[in-house]
């Protein structure tokens, strides 16, 4: 009988589901934007501004940005955990990634509700 010792943070299923859920949200948002483009609602700056002035689209955009940030974090974190073995280097890189993603999300919120 093989006795397995499980180590690590046990991300497994939760992160797999997070990747799929955030991908679905991003696909739905992309379909919405493509539809708006085809209908001509994003043809020039005036119509673009008027379209994004609607609250539902701002909320959908914020949901897309949050999904994108989470998706990126899970993916980059997994890559760093797989390929960067020295703990201090990996932790430093993960900190840089988290701060970068958080600053991009904050900047996006500022742009959306300016």
PDB file as gemmi writes it, atoms N, CA and C in Angstrom:
CRYST1    1.000    1.000    1.000  90.00  90.00  90.00 P 1                      
ATOM      1  N   UNK A   1       0.830  -1.162   0.000  1.00  0.00           N  
ATOM      2  CA  UNK A   1       0.000   0.000   0.000  1.00  0.00           C  
ATOM      3  C   UNK A   1       0.889   1.244   0.000  1.00  0.00           C  
ATOM      4  N   UNK A   2       0.506   2.223  -0.823  1.00  0.00           N  
ATOM      5  CA  UNK A   2       1.260   3.463  -0.920  1.00  0.00           C  
ATOM      6  C   UNK A   2       0.639   4.470   0.036  1.00  0.00           C  
ATOM      7  N   UNK A   3       1.467   5.056   0.852  1.00  0.00           N  
ATOM      8  CA  UNK A   3       0.994   6.064   1.800  1.00  0.00           C  
ATOM      9  C   UNK A   3       1.387   7.437   1.256  1.00  0.00           C  
ATOM     10  N   UNK A   4       0.423   8.195   0.811  1.00  0.00           N  
ATOM     11  CA  UNK A   4       0.695   9.504   0.218  1.00  0.00           C  
ATOM     12  C   UNK A   4       0.670  10.589   1.279  1.00  0.00           C  
ATOM     13  N   UNK A   5       1.621  11.492   1.163  1.00  0.00           N  
ATOM     14  CA  UNK A   5       1.655  12.663   2.035  1.00  0.00           C  
ATOM     15  C   UNK A   5       1.285  13.857   1.164  1.00  0.00           C  
ATOM     16  N   UNK A   6       0.197  14.493   1.495  1.00  0.00           N  
ATOM     17  CA  UNK A   6      -0.283  15.622   0.717  1.00  0.00           C  
ATOM     18  C   UNK A   6       0.328  16.887   1.294  1.00  0.00           C  
ATOM     19  N   UNK A   7       0.988  17.633   0.446  1.00  0.00           N  
ATOM     20  CA  UNK A   7       1.590  18.894   0.867  1.00  0.00           C  
ATOM     21  C   UNK A   7       1.098  19.995  -0.043  1.00  0.00           C  
ATOM     22  N   UNK A   8       1.283  21.219   0.374  1.00  0.00           N  
ATOM     23  CA  UNK A   8       0.892  22.352  -0.453  1.00  0.00           C  
ATOM     24  C   UNK A   8      -0.325  23.033   0.124  1.00  0.00           C  
ATOM     25  N   UNK A   9      -0.879  23.920  -0.657  1.00  0.00           N  
ATOM     26  CA  UNK A   9      -1.967  24.759  -0.178  1.00  0.00           C  
ATOM     27  C   UNK A   9      -3.339  24.190  -0.502  1.00  0.00           C  
ATOM     28  N   UNK A  10      -3.431  23.051  -1.173  1.00  0.00           N  
ATOM     29  CA  UNK A  10      -4.706  22.395  -1.510  1.00  0.00           C  
ATOM     30  C   UNK A  10      -5.611  23.293  -2.353  1.00  0.00           C  
ATOM     31  N   UNK A  11      -5.079  23.933  -3.377  1.00  0.00           N  
ATOM     32  CA  UNK A  11      -5.881  24.824  -4.205  1.00  0.00           C  
ATOM     33  C   UNK A  11      -6.795  24.039  -5.143  1.00  0.00           C  
ATOM     34  N   UNK A  12      -6.272  23.064  -5.816  1.00  0.00           N  
ATOM     35  CA  UNK A  12      -6.958  22.136  -6.685  1.00  0.00           C  
ATOM     36  C   UNK A  12      -8.285  22.535  -7.290  1.00  0.00           C  
ATOM     37  N   UNK A  13      -9.364  21.945  -6.780  1.00  0.00           N  
ATOM     38  CA  UNK A  13     -10.693  22.099  -7.361  1.00  0.00           C  
ATOM     39  C   UNK A  13     -11.178  23.540  -7.318  1.00  0.00           C  
ATOM     40  N   UNK A  14     -10.941  24.229  -6.228  1.00  0.00           N  
ATOM     41  CA  UNK A  14     -11.403  25.615  -6.103  1.00  0.00           C  
ATOM     42  C   UNK A  14     -10.811  26.490  -7.199  1.00  0.00           C  
ATOM     43  N   UNK A  15      -9.522  26.367  -7.436  1.00  0.00           N  
ATOM     44  CA  UNK A  15      -8.887  27.184  -8.465  1.00  0.00           C  
ATOM     45  C   UNK A  15      -9.263  26.731  -9.868  1.00  0.00           C  
ATOM     46  N   UNK A  16      -9.469  25.434 -10.053  1.00  0.00           N  
ATOM     47  CA  UNK A  16      -9.930  24.945 -11.345  1.00  0.00           C  
ATOM     48  C   UNK A  16     -11.299  25.545 -11.671  1.00  0.00           C  
ATOM     49  N   UNK A  17     -12.196  25.534 -10.691  1.00  0.00           N  
ATOM     50  CA  UNK A  17     -13.523  26.134 -10.889  1.00  0.00           C  
ATOM     51  C   UNK A  17     -13.431  27.640 -11.081  1.00  0.00           C  
ATOM     52  N   UNK A  18     -12.548  28.288 -10.343  1.00  0.00           N  
ATOM     53  CA  UNK A  18     -12.382  29.735 -10.488  1.00  0.00           C  
ATOM     54  C   UNK A  18     -11.927  30.083 -11.899  1.00  0.00           C  
ATOM     55  N   UNK A  19     -10.989  29.326 -12.435  1.00  0.00           N  
ATOM     56  CA  UNK A  19     -10.520  29.573 -13.796  1.00  0.00           C  
ATOM     57  C   UNK A  19     -11.659  29.421 -14.805  1.00  0.00           C  
ATOM     58  N   UNK A  20     -12.474  28.397 -14.629  1.00  0.00           N  
ATOM     59  CA  UNK A  20     -13.583  28.171 -15.575  1.00  0.00           C  
ATOM     60  C   UNK A  20     -14.664  29.229 -15.434  1.00  0.00           C  
ATOM     61  N   UNK A  21     -15.024  29.570 -14.211  1.00  0.00           N  
ATOM     62  CA  UNK A  21     -16.063  30.575 -13.975  1.00  0.00           C  
ATOM     63  C   UNK A  21     -15.639  31.944 -14.501  1.00  0.00           C  
ATOM     64  N   UNK A  22     -14.412  32.346 -14.201  1.00  0.00           N  
ATOM     65  CA  UNK A  22     -13.955  33.649 -14.682  1.00  0.00           C  
ATOM     66  C   UNK A  22     -13.844  33.654 -16.208  1.00  0.00           C  
ATOM     67  N   UNK A  23     -13.465  32.538 -16.793  1.00  0.00           N  
ATOM     68  CA  UNK A  23     -13.401  32.464 -18.259  1.00  0.00           C  
ATOM     69  C   UNK A  23     -14.787  32.616 -18.874  1.00  0.00           C  
ATOM     70  N   UNK A  24     -15.791  31.992 -18.273  1.00  0.00           N  
ATOM     71  CA  UNK A  24     -17.166  32.113 -18.779  1.00  0.00           C  
ATOM     72  C   UNK A  24     -17.640  33.559 -18.677  1.00  0.00           C  
ATOM     73  N   UNK A  25     -17.360  34.207 -17.560  1.00  0.00           N  
ATOM     74  CA  UNK A  25     -17.757  35.612 -17.388  1.00  0.00           C  
ATOM     75  C   UNK A  25     -17.084  36.480 -18.438  1.00  0.00           C  
ATOM     76  N   UNK A  26     -15.804  36.242 -18.695  1.00  0.00           N  
ATOM     77  CA  UNK A  26     -15.090  37.045 -19.688  1.00  0.00           C  
ATOM     78  C   UNK A  26     -15.618  36.792 -21.103  1.00  0.00           C  
ATOM     79  N   UNK A  27     -16.000  35.560 -21.408  1.00  0.00           N  
ATOM     80  CA  UNK A  27     -16.567  35.258 -22.731  1.00  0.00           C  
ATOM     81  C   UNK A  27     -17.913  35.963 -22.904  1.00  0.00           C  
ATOM     82  N   UNK A  28     -18.753  35.932 -21.877  1.00  0.00           N  
ATOM     83  CA  UNK A  28     -20.056  36.597 -21.957  1.00  0.00           C  
ATOM     84  C   UNK A  28     -19.880  38.097 -22.179  1.00  0.00           C  
ATOM     85  N   UNK A  29     -18.959  38.702 -21.443  1.00  0.00           N  
ATOM     86  CA  UNK A  29     -18.702  40.139 -21.604  1.00  0.00           C  
ATOM     87  C   UNK A  29     -18.176  40.440 -23.009  1.00  0.00           C  
ATOM     88  N   UNK A  30     -17.298  39.578 -23.516  1.00  0.00           N  
ATOM     89  CA  UNK A  30     -16.762  39.777 -24.858  1.00  0.00           C  
ATOM     90  C   UNK A  30     -17.869  39.695 -25.902  1.00  0.00           C  
ATOM     91  N   UNK A  31     -18.789  38.764 -25.742  1.00  0.00           N  
ATOM     92  CA  UNK A  31     -19.924  38.648 -26.666  1.00  0.00           C  
ATOM     93  C   UNK A  31     -20.777  39.921 -26.608  1.00  0.00           C  
ATOM     94  N   UNK A  32     -20.981  40.455 -25.417  1.00  0.00           N  
ATOM     95  CA  UNK A  32     -21.745  41.705 -25.270  1.00  0.00           C  
ATOM     96  C   UNK A  32     -21.044  42.835 -26.018  1.00  0.00           C  
ATOM     97  N   UNK A  33     -19.737  42.966 -25.844  1.00  0.00           N  
ATOM     98  CA  UNK A  33     -19.005  44.042 -26.528  1.00  0.00           C  
ATOM     99  C   UNK A  33     -19.003  43.862 -28.037  1.00  0.00           C  
ATOM    100  N   UNK A  34     -18.846  42.637 -28.502  1.00  0.00           N  
ATOM    101  CA  UNK A  34     -18.886  42.395 -29.952  1.00  0.00           C  
ATOM    102  C   UNK A  34     -20.258  42.748 -30.501  1.00  0.00           C  
ATOM    103  N   UNK A  35     -21.302  42.393 -29.763  1.00  0.00           N  
ATOM    104  CA  UNK A  35     -22.664  42.741 -30.182  1.00  0.00           C  
ATOM    105  C   UNK A  35     -22.840  44.252 -30.260  1.00  0.00           C  
ATOM    106  N   UNK A  36     -22.332  44.973 -29.261  1.00  0.00           N  
ATOM    107  CA  UNK A  36     -22.427  46.438 -29.285  1.00  0.00           C  
ATOM    108  C   UNK A  36     -21.643  47.024 -30.458  1.00  0.00           C  
ATOM    109  N   UNK A  37     -20.498  46.426 -30.777  1.00  0.00           N  
ATOM    110  CA  UNK A  37     -19.711  46.899 -31.924  1.00  0.00           C  
ATOM    111  C   UNK A  37     -20.455  46.675 -33.232  1.00  0.00           C  
ATOM    112  N   UNK A  38     -21.041  45.501 -33.386  1.00  0.00           N  
ATOM    113  CA  UNK A  38     -21.755  45.170 -34.620  1.00  0.00           C  
ATOM    114  C   UNK A  38     -22.963  46.090 -34.790  1.00  0.00           C  
ATOM    115  N   UNK A  39     -23.620  46.413 -33.686  1.00  0.00           N  
ATOM    116  CA  UNK A  39     -24.790  47.300 -33.744  1.00  0.00           C  
ATOM    117  C   UNK A  39     -24.397  48.756 -33.926  1.00  0.00           C  
ATOM    118  N   UNK A  40     -23.105  49.072 -33.885  1.00  0.00           N  
ATOM    119  CA  UNK A  40     -22.638  50.436 -34.122  1.00  0.00           C  
ATOM    120  C   UNK A  40     -22.660  51.323 -32.903  1.00  0.00           C  
ATOM    121  N   UNK A  41     -22.811  50.740 -31.715  1.00  0.00           N  
ATOM    122  CA  UNK A  41     -22.879  51.563 -30.504  1.00  0.00           C  
ATOM    123  C   UNK A  41     -21.502  51.929 -29.972  1.00  0.00           C  
ATOM    124  N   UNK A  42     -20.466  51.445 -30.598  1.00  0.00           N  
ATOM    125  CA  UNK A  42     -19.109  51.799 -30.189  1.00  0.00           C  
ATOM    126  C   UNK A  42     -18.333  52.369 -31.373  1.00  0.00           C  
ATOM    127  N   UNK A  43     -19.069  53.033 -32.291  1.00  0.00           N  
ATOM    128  CA  UNK A  43     -18.471  53.498 -33.536  1.00  0.00           C  
ATOM    129  C   UNK A  43     -17.535  54.681 -33.338  1.00  0.00           C  
ATOM    130  N   UNK A  44     -17.921  55.620 -32.507  1.00  0.00           N  
ATOM    131  CA  UNK A  44     -17.070  56.783 -32.264  1.00  0.00           C  
ATOM    132  C   UNK A  44     -17.076  57.099 -30.770  1.00  0.00           C  
ATOM    133  N   UNK A  45     -16.311  58.105 -30.385  1.00  0.00           N  
ATOM    134  CA  UNK A  45     -16.138  58.379 -28.958  1.00  0.00           C  
ATOM    135  C   UNK A  45     -17.440  58.803 -28.292  1.00  0.00           C  
ATOM    136  N   UNK A  46     -18.257  59.574 -28.981  1.00  0.00           N  
ATOM    137  CA  UNK A  46     -19.508  60.052 -28.380  1.00  0.00           C  
ATOM    138  C   UNK A  46     -20.456  58.893 -28.065  1.00  0.00           C  
ATOM    139  N   UNK A  47     -20.625  57.982 -29.018  1.00  0.00           N  
ATOM    140  CA  UNK A  47     -21.508  56.841 -28.751  1.00  0.00           C  
ATOM    141  C   UNK A  47     -20.884  55.875 -27.747  1.00  0.00           C  
ATOM    142  N   UNK A  48     -19.560  55.736 -27.790  1.00  0.00           N  
ATOM    143  CA  UNK A  48     -18.868  54.908 -26.813  1.00  0.00           C  
ATOM    144  C   UNK A  48     -19.089  55.453 -25.402  1.00  0.00           C  
ATOM    145  N   UNK A  49     -18.934  56.747 -25.245  1.00  0.00           N  
ATOM    146  CA  UNK A  49     -19.117  57.385 -23.936  1.00  0.00           C  
ATOM    147  C   UNK A  49     -20.559  57.253 -23.471  1.00  0.00           C  
ATOM    148  N   UNK A  50     -21.510  57.441 -24.372  1.00  0.00           N  
ATOM    149  CA  UNK A  50     -22.921  57.310 -24.014  1.00  0.00           C  
ATOM    150  C   UNK A  50     -23.269  55.874 -23.633  1.00  0.00           C  
ATOM    151  N   UNK A  51     -22.700  54.915 -24.341  1.00  0.00           N  
ATOM    152  CA  UNK A  51     -22.965  53.513 -24.041  1.00  0.00           C  
ATOM    153  C   UNK A  51     -22.399  53.134 -22.680  1.00  0.00           C  
ATOM    154  N   UNK A  52     -21.176  53.558 -22.392  1.00  0.00           N  
ATOM    155  CA  UNK A  52     -20.556  53.220 -21.107  1.00  0.00           C  
ATOM    156  C   UNK A  52     -21.076  54.079 -19.957  1.00  0.00           C  
ATOM    157  N   UNK A  53     -21.902  55.055 -20.242  1.00  0.00           N  
ATOM    158  CA  UNK A  53     -22.538  55.829 -19.181  1.00  0.00           C  
ATOM    159  C   UNK A  53     -23.677  55.048 -18.524  1.00  0.00           C  
ATOM    160  N   UNK A  54     -24.136  54.003 -19.200  1.00  0.00           N  
ATOM    161  CA  UNK A  54     -25.202  53.173 -18.637  1.00  0.00           C  
ATOM    162  C   UNK A  54     -24.641  52.346 -17.480  1.00  0.00           C  
ATOM    163  N   UNK A  55     -25.384  52.317 -16.382  1.00  0.00           N  
ATOM    164  CA  UNK A  55     -24.908  51.662 -15.163  1.00  0.00           C  
ATOM    165  C   UNK A  55     -24.678  50.157 -15.346  1.00  0.00           C  
ATOM    166  N   UNK A  56     -25.550  49.482 -16.089  1.00  0.00           N  
ATOM    167  CA  UNK A  56     -25.417  48.032 -16.245  1.00  0.00           C  
ATOM    168  C   UNK A  56     -24.120  47.664 -16.953  1.00  0.00           C  
ATOM    169  N   UNK A  57     -23.694  48.494 -17.919  1.00  0.00           N  
ATOM    170  CA  UNK A  57     -22.464  48.200 -18.638  1.00  0.00           C  
ATOM    171  C   UNK A  57     -21.237  48.478 -17.770  1.00  0.00           C  
ATOM    172  N   UNK A  58     -21.328  49.499 -16.937  1.00  0.00           N  
ATOM    173  CA  UNK A  58     -20.232  49.763 -16.007  1.00  0.00           C  
ATOM    174  C   UNK A  58     -20.074  48.605 -15.019  1.00  0.00           C  
ATOM    175  N   UNK A  59     -21.191  48.117 -14.513  1.00  0.00           N  
ATOM    176  CA  UNK A  59     -21.138  46.990 -13.582  1.00  0.00           C  
ATOM    177  C   UNK A  59     -20.609  45.738 -14.300  1.00  0.00           C  
ATOM    178  N   UNK A  60     -21.063  45.503 -15.518  1.00  0.00           N  
ATOM    179  CA  UNK A  60     -20.580  44.358 -16.289  1.00  0.00           C  
ATOM    180  C   UNK A  60     -19.074  44.490 -16.563  1.00  0.00           C  
ATOM    181  N   UNK A  61     -18.621  45.695 -16.852  1.00  0.00           N  
ATOM    182  CA  UNK A  61     -17.200  45.925 -17.082  1.00  0.00           C  
ATOM    183  C   UNK A  61     -16.403  45.692 -15.813  1.00  0.00           C  
ATOM    184  N   UNK A  62     -16.921  46.148 -14.688  1.00  0.00           N  
ATOM    185  CA  UNK A  62     -16.248  45.911 -13.415  1.00  0.00           C  
ATOM    186  C   UNK A  62     -16.193  44.417 -13.089  1.00  0.00           C  
ATOM    187  N   UNK A  63     -17.260  43.697 -13.377  1.00  0.00           N  
ATOM    188  CA  UNK A  63     -17.266  42.249 -13.176  1.00  0.00           C  
ATOM    189  C   UNK A  63     -16.234  41.576 -14.083  1.00  0.00           C  
ATOM    190  N   UNK A  64     -16.130  42.053 -15.322  1.00  0.00           N  
ATOM    191  CA  UNK A  64     -15.115  41.529 -16.239  1.00  0.00           C  
ATOM    192  C   UNK A  64     -13.711  41.787 -15.700  1.00  0.00           C  
ATOM    193  N   UNK A  65     -13.475  42.993 -15.222  1.00  0.00           N  
ATOM    194  CA  UNK A  65     -12.146  43.351 -14.712  1.00  0.00           C  
ATOM    195  C   UNK A  65     -11.798  42.505 -13.490  1.00  0.00           C  
ATOM    196  N   UNK A  66     -12.749  42.332 -12.585  1.00  0.00           N  
ATOM    197  CA  UNK A  66     -12.512  41.502 -11.399  1.00  0.00           C  
ATOM    198  C   UNK A  66     -12.253  40.049 -11.805  1.00  0.00           C  
ATOM    199  N   UNK A  67     -13.020  39.553 -12.764  1.00  0.00           N  
ATOM    200  CA  UNK A  67     -12.826  38.185 -13.246  1.00  0.00           C  
ATOM    201  C   UNK A  67     -11.463  38.028 -13.906  1.00  0.00           C  
ATOM    202  N   UNK A  68     -11.095  39.014 -14.706  1.00  0.00           N  
ATOM    203  CA  UNK A  68      -9.804  38.980 -15.381  1.00  0.00           C  
ATOM    204  C   UNK A  68      -8.658  38.996 -14.365  1.00  0.00           C  
ATOM    205  N   UNK A  69      -8.792  39.831 -13.329  1.00  0.00           N  
ATOM    206  CA  UNK A  69      -7.753  39.923 -12.302  1.00  0.00           C  
ATOM    207  C   UNK A  69      -7.618  38.600 -11.554  1.00  0.00           C  
ATOM    208  N   UNK A  70      -8.733  38.011 -11.183  1.00  0.00           N  
ATOM    209  CA  UNK A  70      -8.700  36.737 -10.454  1.00  0.00           C  
ATOM    210  C   UNK A  70      -8.114  35.630 -11.342  1.00  0.00           C  
ATOM    211  N   UNK A  71      -8.555  35.609 -12.594  1.00  0.00           N  
ATOM    212  CA  UNK A  71      -8.079  34.626 -13.553  1.00  0.00           C  
ATOM    213  C   UNK A  71      -6.556  34.747 -13.725  1.00  0.00           C  
ATOM    214  N   UNK A  72      -6.093  35.979 -13.880  1.00  0.00           N  
ATOM    215  CA  UNK A  72      -4.661  36.214 -14.054  1.00  0.00           C  
ATOM    216  C   UNK A  72      -3.889  35.819 -12.799  1.00  0.00           C  
ATOM    217  N   UNK A  73      -4.420  36.164 -11.618  1.00  0.00           N  
ATOM    218  CA  UNK A  73      -3.725  35.837 -10.386  1.00  0.00           C  
ATOM    219  C   UNK A  73      -3.575  34.322 -10.216  1.00  0.00           C  
ATOM    220  N   UNK A  74      -4.649  33.593 -10.422  1.00  0.00           N  
ATOM    221  CA  UNK A  74      -4.584  32.138 -10.250  1.00  0.00           C  
ATOM    222  C   UNK A  74      -3.586  31.533 -11.241  1.00  0.00           C  
ATOM    223  N   UNK A  75      -3.620  31.984 -12.476  1.00  0.00           N  
ATOM    224  CA  UNK A  75      -2.710  31.448 -13.480  1.00  0.00           C  
ATOM    225  C   UNK A  75      -1.253  31.760 -13.192  1.00  0.00           C  
ATOM    226  N   UNK A  76      -0.961  33.015 -12.885  1.00  0.00           N  
ATOM    227  CA  UNK A  76       0.425  33.410 -12.622  1.00  0.00           C  
ATOM    228  C   UNK A  76       0.923  32.776 -11.326  1.00  0.00           C  
ATOM    229  N   UNK A  77       0.074  32.726 -10.311  1.00  0.00           N  
ATOM    230  CA  UNK A  77       0.470  32.100  -9.048  1.00  0.00           C  
ATOM    231  C   UNK A  77       0.832  30.631  -9.254  1.00  0.00           C  
ATOM    232  N   UNK A  78       0.034  29.919 -10.036  1.00  0.00           N  
ATOM    233  CA  UNK A  78       0.327  28.515 -10.296  1.00  0.00           C  
ATOM    234  C   UNK A  78       1.637  28.344 -11.066  1.00  0.00           C  
ATOM    235  N   UNK A  79       1.875  29.218 -12.027  1.00  0.00           N  
ATOM    236  CA  UNK A  79       3.131  29.157 -12.776  1.00  0.00           C  
ATOM    237  C   UNK A  79       4.310  29.417 -11.845  1.00  0.00           C  
ATOM    238  N   UNK A  80       4.185  30.433 -10.988  1.00  0.00           N  
ATOM    239  CA  UNK A  80       5.275  30.737 -10.058  1.00  0.00           C  
ATOM    240  C   UNK A  80       5.503  29.585  -9.078  1.00  0.00           C  
ATOM    241  N   UNK A  81       4.415  28.972  -8.590  1.00  0.00           N  
ATOM    242  CA  UNK A  81       4.570  27.858  -7.656  1.00  0.00           C  
ATOM    243  C   UNK A  81       5.222  26.654  -8.332  1.00  0.00           C  
ATOM    244  N   UNK A  82       4.957  26.467  -9.621  1.00  0.00           N  
ATOM    245  CA  UNK A  82       5.515  25.321 -10.331  1.00  0.00           C  
ATOM    246  C   UNK A  82       6.985  25.505 -10.705  1.00  0.00           C  
ATOM    247  N   UNK A  83       7.375  26.732 -11.071  1.00  0.00           N  
ATOM    248  CA  UNK A  83       8.686  26.905 -11.679  1.00  0.00           C  
ATOM    249  C   UNK A  83       9.693  27.700 -10.851  1.00  0.00           C  
ATOM    250  N   UNK A  84       9.256  28.432  -9.849  1.00  0.00           N  
ATOM    251  CA  UNK A  84      10.194  29.199  -9.008  1.00  0.00           C  
ATOM    252  C   UNK A  84      10.319  28.468  -7.680  1.00  0.00           C  
ATOM    253  N   UNK A  85      11.429  27.804  -7.471  1.00  0.00           N  
ATOM    254  CA  UNK A  85      11.589  26.959  -6.283  1.00  0.00           C  
ATOM    255  C   UNK A  85      12.034  27.716  -5.033  1.00  0.00           C  
ATOM    256  N   UNK A  86      12.955  28.692  -5.103  1.00  0.00           N  
ATOM    257  CA  UNK A  86      13.336  29.399  -3.873  1.00  0.00           C  
ATOM    258  C   UNK A  86      12.140  30.190  -3.317  1.00  0.00           C  
ATOM    259  N   UNK A  87      11.788  29.909  -2.079  1.00  0.00           N  
ATOM    260  CA  UNK A  87      10.577  30.485  -1.481  1.00  0.00           C  
ATOM    261  C   UNK A  87      10.608  32.006  -1.449  1.00  0.00           C  
ATOM    262  N   UNK A  88      11.739  32.596  -1.089  1.00  0.00           N  
ATOM    263  CA  UNK A  88      11.829  34.056  -0.978  1.00  0.00           C  
ATOM    264  C   UNK A  88      11.623  34.727  -2.338  1.00  0.00           C  
ATOM    265  N   UNK A  89      12.206  34.158  -3.370  1.00  0.00           N  
ATOM    266  CA  UNK A  89      12.053  34.714  -4.719  1.00  0.00           C  
ATOM    267  C   UNK A  89      10.605  34.584  -5.170  1.00  0.00           C  
ATOM    268  N   UNK A  90      10.029  33.408  -4.944  1.00  0.00           N  
ATOM    269  CA  UNK A  90       8.637  33.175  -5.348  1.00  0.00           C  
ATOM    270  C   UNK A  90       7.700  34.134  -4.614  1.00  0.00           C  
ATOM    271  N   UNK A  91       7.898  34.299  -3.309  1.00  0.00           N  
ATOM    272  CA  UNK A  91       7.050  35.205  -2.531  1.00  0.00           C  
ATOM    273  C   UNK A  91       7.199  36.646  -3.004  1.00  0.00           C  
ATOM    274  N   UNK A  92       8.422  37.031  -3.316  1.00  0.00           N  
ATOM    275  CA  UNK A  92       8.650  38.380  -3.832  1.00  0.00           C  
ATOM    276  C   UNK A  92       7.950  38.612  -5.158  1.00  0.00           C  
ATOM    277  N   UNK A  93       8.068  37.642  -6.060  1.00  0.00           N  
ATOM    278  CA  UNK A  93       7.404  37.757  -7.357  1.00  0.00           C  
ATOM    279  C   UNK A  93       5.881  37.756  -7.208  1.00  0.00           C  
ATOM    280  N   UNK A  94       5.359  36.922  -6.314  1.00  0.00           N  
ATOM    281  CA  UNK A  94       3.911  36.900  -6.096  1.00  0.00           C  
ATOM    282  C   UNK A  94       3.429  38.235  -5.532  1.00  0.00           C  
ATOM    283  N   UNK A  95       4.210  38.841  -4.657  1.00  0.00           N  
ATOM    284  CA  UNK A  95       3.852  40.150  -4.108  1.00  0.00           C  
ATOM    285  C   UNK A  95       3.808  41.201  -5.205  1.00  0.00           C  
ATOM    286  N   UNK A  96       4.805  41.179  -6.080  1.00  0.00           N  
ATOM    287  CA  UNK A  96       4.834  42.131  -7.200  1.00  0.00           C  
ATOM    288  C   UNK A  96       3.614  41.931  -8.097  1.00  0.00           C  
ATOM    289  N   UNK A  97       3.271  40.683  -8.380  1.00  0.00           N  
ATOM    290  CA  UNK A  97       2.120  40.387  -9.239  1.00  0.00           C  
ATOM    291  C   UNK A  97       0.825  40.875  -8.588  1.00  0.00           C  
ATOM    292  N   UNK A  98       0.642  40.585  -7.299  1.00  0.00           N  
ATOM    293  CA  UNK A  98      -0.578  41.010  -6.604  1.00  0.00           C  
ATOM    294  C   UNK A  98      -0.695  42.532  -6.599  1.00  0.00           C  
ATOM    295  N   UNK A  99       0.391  43.225  -6.300  1.00  0.00           N  
ATOM    296  CA  UNK A  99       0.351  44.690  -6.277  1.00  0.00           C  
ATOM    297  C   UNK A  99       0.073  45.268  -7.663  1.00  0.00           C  
ATOM    298  N   UNK A 100       0.648  44.657  -8.684  1.00  0.00           N  
ATOM    299  CA  UNK A 100       0.406  45.117 -10.058  1.00  0.00           C  
ATOM    300  C   UNK A 100      -1.050  44.911 -10.452  1.00  0.00           C  
ATOM    301  N   UNK A 101      -1.575  43.730 -10.198  1.00  0.00           N  
ATOM    302  CA  UNK A 101      -2.975  43.456 -10.540  1.00  0.00           C  
ATOM    303  C   UNK A 101      -3.909  44.369  -9.756  1.00  0.00           C  
ATOM    304  N   UNK A 102      -3.649  44.563  -8.473  1.00  0.00           N  
ATOM    305  CA  UNK A 102      -4.495  45.442  -7.648  1.00  0.00           C  
ATOM    306  C   UNK A 102      -4.452  46.879  -8.151  1.00  0.00           C  
ATOM    307  N   UNK A 103      -3.278  47.342  -8.564  1.00  0.00           N  
ATOM    308  CA  UNK A 103      -3.197  48.713  -9.079  1.00  0.00           C  
ATOM    309  C   UNK A 103      -3.955  48.852 -10.397  1.00  0.00           C  
ATOM    310  N   UNK A 104      -3.914  47.826 -11.237  1.00  0.00           N  
ATOM    311  CA  UNK A 104      -4.669  47.875 -12.488  1.00  0.00           C  
ATOM    312  C   UNK A 104      -6.176  47.871 -12.230  1.00  0.00           C  
ATOM    313  N   UNK A 105      -6.621  47.098 -11.260  1.00  0.00           N  
ATOM    314  CA  UNK A 105      -8.049  47.077 -10.919  1.00  0.00           C  
ATOM    315  C   UNK A 105      -8.475  48.438 -10.372  1.00  0.00           C  
ATOM    316  N   UNK A 106      -7.669  49.010  -9.490  1.00  0.00           N  
ATOM    317  CA  UNK A 106      -7.992  50.331  -8.941  1.00  0.00           C  
ATOM    318  C   UNK A 106      -8.032  51.392 -10.036  1.00  0.00           C  
ATOM    319  N   UNK A 107      -7.105  51.330 -10.955  1.00  0.00           N  
ATOM    320  CA  UNK A 107      -7.064  52.266 -12.071  1.00  0.00           C  
ATOM    321  C   UNK A 107      -8.298  52.098 -12.955  1.00  0.00           C  
ATOM    322  N   UNK A 108      -8.704  50.865 -13.181  1.00  0.00           N  
ATOM    323  CA  UNK A 108      -9.898  50.603 -13.993  1.00  0.00           C  
ATOM    324  C   UNK A 108     -11.150  51.146 -13.332  1.00  0.00           C  
ATOM    325  N   UNK A 109     -11.263  50.975 -12.022  1.00  0.00           N  
ATOM    326  CA  UNK A 109     -12.411  51.521 -11.295  1.00  0.00           C  
ATOM    327  C   UNK A 109     -12.420  53.043 -11.402  1.00  0.00           C  
ATOM    328  N   UNK A 110     -11.251  53.661 -11.287  1.00  0.00           N  
ATOM    329  CA  UNK A 110     -11.168  55.116 -11.423  1.00  0.00           C  
ATOM    330  C   UNK A 110     -11.621  55.563 -12.807  1.00  0.00           C  
ATOM    331  N   UNK A 111     -11.234  54.838 -13.839  1.00  0.00           N  
ATOM    332  CA  UNK A 111     -11.638  55.181 -15.202  1.00  0.00           C  
ATOM    333  C   UNK A 111     -13.144  55.007 -15.382  1.00  0.00           C  
ATOM    334  N   UNK A 112     -13.699  53.919 -14.848  1.00  0.00           N  
ATOM    335  CA  UNK A 112     -15.118  53.647 -15.025  1.00  0.00           C  
ATOM    336  C   UNK A 112     -16.026  54.672 -14.342  1.00  0.00           C  
ATOM    337  N   UNK A 113     -15.640  55.104 -13.160  1.00  0.00           N  
ATOM    338  CA  UNK A 113     -16.515  56.009 -12.403  1.00  0.00           C  
ATOM    339  C   UNK A 113     -15.953  57.404 -12.274  1.00  0.00           C  
ATOM    340  N   UNK A 114     -15.174  57.835 -13.236  1.00  0.00           N  
ATOM    341  CA  UNK A 114     -14.633  59.185 -13.241  1.00  0.00           C  
ATOM    342  C   UNK A 114     -15.708  60.160 -13.631  1.00  0.00           C  
TER     343      UNK A 114                                                      
END                                                                             
